[in-house]
């Protein structure tokens, strides 16, 4: 009888161990909750992060992975938060990731070697929004105007200063403001500025607000020679065309040529391979659902998402993408 009881207990223990060693639907103990640093609630980063979370979290009970969309101030904060372990993943512009890995800009003299790419997402366009009454048809017309160029250290700020320099408009010839770009639409409608630069995915709520107020607005095109100069000098910059069909209030109705940069989902090198692989596999295998979440990501293809050029891919992402035939 004692041996039978011992055998029964042994079998029961093995069964229980097997049960709890594998994911069980509805058992919260199996779910790993990880945050994604995104952006403010009006931006495309927040929408893209929410789309990632929706696709992954619908299978959380089975996969054990749950993503949390966490608001932030954008690329710079997300990079620092990932490096400090405050969030597991982040979204950032490719140029900001380039600066971080090469010890430039906010990371001057401190190259960050622990960042790894996960997926490339939508393109973000350098967008110049101008009030119609300010009569700004081109960059040279910014002379003498009140222009917000974004917070110090941001890509908006850097690119705006470079563009003004290239068209011969000195900083002393413009009334510059350096407010966060997310505040610029309110400043434009309040009559406190005449134009602002914003590197952002489209459609964007801030641009929509700027174009639908009492003060009419337009998007200002960059000249072809400047676009060619920018994209040749910085390999992470792209030639893009800003669509205007989602902004019915704009005075300008033709697509607007500009330069852009990819938004990249990234993480730390030491995040475990299984987690990153699971995220990438889930998104790629449910790409139609992912793309339906926002117009800015609606045209993404799997090969485009695999093309992270500014960072080394995390081994978890690289392994799945190679097996899926998306990498050589």
C-alpha positions in Angstrom: 0.0 0.0 0.0 2.9 2.4 0.9 4.6 1.8 -2.4 1.3 2.4 -4.3 0.8 5.6 -2.4 4.3 6.7 -3.2 3.9 5.8 -6.9 0.6 7.7 -7.0 2.2 10.8 -5.4 5.1 10.6 -7.8 2.9 10.5 -10.8 0.7 13.3 -9.5 3.8 15.5 -8.9 5.0 14.8 -12.4 1.7 15.7 -13.9 1.5 18.9 -11.9 5.0 19.9 -12.9 4.2 19.3 -16.6 1.0 21.3 -16.3 2.7 24.4 -14.8 5.8 24.1 -17.1 3.7 24.8 -20.2 1.5 27.8 -21.0 -2.0 27.4 -19.7 -4.8 29.6 -21.2 -6.1 32.0 -18.6 -3.3 31.5 -16.0 -1.8 34.9 -15.4 1.4 33.4 -13.9 2.6 32.5 -17.4 2.3 36.0 -18.8 5.4 38.2 -19.1 4.4 41.9 -19.2 6.8 44.1 -21.1 6.5 47.8 -21.9 7.1 49.6 -25.2 8.2 53.2 -24.9 6.1 55.0 -27.6 5.2 58.7 -27.7 2.5 61.2 -26.8 -1.1 60.0 -27.4 -1.6 62.3 -30.4 1.4 60.8 -32.3 1.9 57.9 -34.7 4.4 56.3 -32.3 1.6 55.7 -29.8 -0.7 54.3 -32.5 2.0 52.0 -33.8 2.9 50.8 -30.3 -0.8 50.2 -29.6 -1.0 48.2 -32.9 1.9 46.0 -31.8 0.3 45.4 -28.4 -3.1 44.5 -29.9 -1.6 41.9 -32.2 0.6 40.3 -29.6 -1.8 40.5 -26.6 -4.7 38.7 -28.3 -2.6 35.5 -27.9 -1.0 36.4 -24.5 -2.7 33.5 -22.6 -1.1 31.0 -25.0 2.3 32.7 -25.7 3.0 34.2 -22.3 3.9 37.6 -23.7 1.9 40.8 -23.0 2.9 44.2 -24.3 2.1 47.5 -22.5 1.9 50.7 -24.6 3.7 53.3 -22.5 3.6 57.0 -23.3 6.8 59.0 -23.5 8.4 62.2 -24.9 9.6 60.2 -28.0 12.9 58.9 -29.5 15.4 60.3 -27.0 13.5 59.2 -23.9 12.8 55.8 -25.4 16.4 55.2 -26.2 17.5 56.1 -22.6 14.6 54.2 -21.0 15.6 51.0 -23.0 19.2 51.4 -22.1 18.3 51.9 -18.4 15.9 48.9 -18.4 12.9 51.0 -17.7 11.1 49.5 -20.8 11.9 46.4 -22.8 11.2 47.9 -26.2 11.1 51.4 -27.7 10.3 53.3 -30.9 12.8 55.8 -32.2 13.7 57.5 -35.4 16.6 55.9 -37.3 18.7 59.1 -37.1 18.4 59.2 -33.3 19.4 55.6 -33.1 22.4 56.4 -35.3 23.4 59.2 -33.0 23.1 57.0 -29.9 25.2 54.2 -31.3 27.8 56.6 -32.6 28.0 58.8 -29.5 26.5 61.9 -31.1 23.9 64.5 -30.2 22.5 63.8 -26.7 25.0 60.9 -26.3 28.0 63.0 -27.4 31.1 61.0 -26.5 29.1 58.1 -25.1 28.4 55.6 -27.9 25.7 53.1 -26.9 26.7 49.7 -28.0 23.8 47.8 -26.4 21.0 48.7 -28.8 19.6 46.2 -31.2 17.0 46.5 -34.0 13.7 44.5 -33.9 11.6 45.7 -36.8 11.4 48.7 -39.1 8.1 50.5 -39.2 6.6 53.5 -41.0 8.5 56.4 -42.5 8.4 59.8 -40.7 8.6 62.9 -42.9 10.2 66.2 -42.1 7.1 68.3 -42.3 6.9 72.1 -42.6 3.5 73.4 -41.6 2.9 77.1 -42.3 0.0 79.5 -41.7 -1.6 80.6 -45.0 -1.6 84.2 -43.9 2.2 84.1 -43.3 2.7 83.7 -47.1 5.4 81.0 -46.9 5.7 79.2 -50.2 9.2 78.0 -49.7 12.0 77.8 -47.2 13.5 81.1 -48.1 10.2 82.8 -47.1 10.8 81.8 -43.5 13.1 84.9 -43.2 11.6 87.3 -40.7 9.0 84.8 -39.6 8.3 83.2 -36.2 9.3 79.5 -36.6 9.2 76.6 -34.1 12.0 74.2 -34.8 11.4 71.7 -32.0 13.1 71.0 -28.7 16.9 71.3 -28.5 18.6 68.0 -29.4 15.7 66.8 -31.4 16.0 65.8 -35.1 13.4 68.4 -35.9 15.7 71.1 -34.4 18.9 69.8 -36.1 17.3 69.3 -39.6 15.5 72.7 -39.4 18.7 74.5 -38.7 20.5 72.7 -41.4 17.8 73.5 -44.0 17.7 77.2 -43.1 21.5 77.3 -43.4 21.4 75.6 -46.9 18.9 78.2 -48.2 20.8 81.1 -46.8 18.6 82.0 -43.9 20.7 82.8 -40.9 19.4 82.1 -37.3 19.4 85.8 -36.7 17.0 86.3 -39.6 14.3 84.1 -38.1 12.4 84.4 -34.8 13.1 80.9 -33.6 11.1 79.0 -31.0 12.3 75.7 -29.5 9.1 74.2 -28.1 8.3 70.5 -28.4 6.8 69.8 -31.8 3.7 68.3 -30.2 2.7 71.8 -28.9 3.3 73.5 -32.3 -0.2 73.2 -33.7 -1.7 75.1 -30.8 1.0 77.8 -31.1 0.2 78.1 -34.8 -3.6 78.4 -34.3 -3.0 80.9 -31.4 -1.0 83.1 -33.7 2.2 82.8 -31.7 4.2 81.3 -34.5 3.9 81.4 -38.3 5.3 77.9 -39.1 6.8 74.8 -37.5 9.0 71.8 -38.4 7.8 68.4 -37.3 9.3 65.0 -38.2 6.3 62.7 -38.0 4.4 59.8 -39.6 1.2 60.7 -41.5 -1.6 61.1 -41.0 -0.9 62.8 -37.7 -3.3 64.3 -35.2 -1.2 67.4 -34.6 -1.0 68.3 -38.3 -4.7 67.6 -38.6 -5.4 70.0 -35.7 -3.1 72.7 -37.3 -5.0 72.3 -40.6 -8.5 72.3 -39.3 -8.5 75.5 -37.1 -9.7 79.0 -37.9 -6.2 79.9 -39.1 -5.7 78.2 -42.5 -2.5 76.2 -43.0 -0.5 74.6 -45.8 2.4 72.1 -46.0 5.5 73.5 -47.6 7.5 71.3 -50.1 11.3 70.9 -50.0 13.1 71.7 -53.3 14.5 68.7 -55.1 18.1 69.8 -54.8 17.8 70.0 -51.0 16.2 66.5 -50.9 19.0 65.1 -53.0 21.6 66.8 -50.8 20.1 65.5 -47.5 19.6 61.9 -48.7 23.1 61.7 -50.2 24.8 63.0 -47.0 22.8 60.8 -44.5 22.2 57.2 -45.6 19.4 56.8 -43.1 17.3 59.6 -44.7 14.8 58.7 -47.4 12.9 60.6 -50.2 9.3 60.7 -49.2 6.0 62.2 -50.4 3.6 63.5 -47.7 0.0 62.6 -48.5 -2.6 65.3 -48.0 -5.8 63.4 -48.5 -6.2 62.9 -44.7 -6.0 66.6 -44.1 -9.1 68.1 -45.8 -8.5 71.5 -44.2 -5.1 72.1 -45.9 -4.8 74.8 -48.4 -2.2 72.8 -50.4 -3.8 69.8 -52.1 -0.9 68.1 -53.9 1.4 65.5 -52.3 4.4 67.3 -50.7 7.9 66.1 -51.4 10.3 65.9 -48.4 12.8 63.8 -46.7 12.0 61.1 -44.1 13.4 58.6 -41.7 12.2 55.2 -40.6 10.7 54.6 -37.2 12.4 51.5 -35.7 11.3 49.2 -33.0 14.4 48.4 -30.9 15.5 46.7 -27.7 18.6 45.9 -25.7 21.1 43.3 -26.7 20.6 41.3 -23.5 16.8 40.8 -23.9 16.2 37.1 -24.3 16.0 35.7 -27.8 12.8 33.8 -27.3 10.9 36.9 -26.3 12.1 39.0 -29.3 11.6 36.1 -31.7 8.0 35.6 -30.4 7.1 39.3 -30.9 8.6 39.4 -34.4 6.9 36.1 -35.5 3.5 37.2 -34.1 3.6 40.5 -35.9 4.8 39.1 -39.3 2.3 36.2 -39.2 -0.5 38.7 -38.4 0.6 41.5 -40.7 -2.9 42.2 -42.1 -4.3 42.8 -38.6 -1.3 44.9 -37.7 -1.6 47.1 -40.8 -5.4 47.7 -40.2 -4.7 49.6 -37.0 -3.5 52.9 -38.5 -3.1 54.5 -41.9 0.5 55.3 -41.3 1.4 51.5 -41.1 -1.2 50.3 -43.6 1.2 49.9 -46.5 4.0 48.2 -44.7 5.4 44.9 -46.2 7.3 42.2 -44.4 10.5 42.8 -46.4 10.4 46.5 -45.4 9.9 45.6 -41.8 12.9 43.3 -41.9 15.1 46.0 -43.4 16.6 47.6 -40.2 19.8 49.2 -41.5 20.8 51.6 -38.8 21.2 49.0 -36.0 22.4 45.4 -35.8 19.4 43.1 -35.5 18.7 41.4 -32.2 19.5 37.7 -32.6 15.9 36.8 -31.8 14.6 39.0 -34.7 17.4 37.9 -37.0 16.7 34.2 -36.5 13.0 34.4 -37.3 13.4 36.8 -40.2 16.0 34.6 -41.8 13.9 31.4 -41.4 11.0 33.3 -42.9 13.1 34.1 -46.0 13.1 37.8 -45.2 16.9 38.0 -44.7 19.7 36.6 -46.8 
